[in-house]
Amino acid sequence: MALYESSRIAHGAGFAARISSIFVATAEAFTAWNDARVTRKALAQLTDRELDDIGLCRGDIELVVNRH
């Protein structure tokens, strides 16, 4: 009896999926980097009093940015 496998991916489809996942990962990395940059800039522009009001000090900015 012969066995026929019909679930194979068409030639080249796996390559296209890998390329697509590379682009998605790059876009996600860029988005995360940009979000961190915007957060860092916003927190850096606050006064020490404003940072204290939200429970932070200047030294906490990088910790907060890197945590998210």
Contacts in CASP RR format, 6 or more apart in sequence:
PFRMAT RR
TARGET T0000
AUTHOR 0000-0000-0000
METHOD contacts of the structure
MODEL  1
MALYESSRIAHGAGFAARISSIFVATAEAFTAWNDARVTRKALAQLTDRE
LDDIGLCRGDIELVVNRH
35 68 0 8 1.000
36 65 0 8 1.000
36 66 0 8 1.000
36 68 0 8 1.000
39 64 0 8 1.000
39 65 0 8 1.000
39 68 0 8 1.000
40 61 0 8 1.000
40 62 0 8 1.000
40 65 0 8 1.000
43 51 0 8 1.000
43 56 0 8 1.000
43 61 0 8 1.000
43 64 0 8 1.000
43 65 0 8 1.000
44 61 0 8 1.000
46 54 0 8 1.000
48 57 0 8 1.000
48 58 0 8 1.000
51 57 0 8 1.000
51 58 0 8 1.000
51 60 0 8 1.000
56 64 0 8 1.000
END
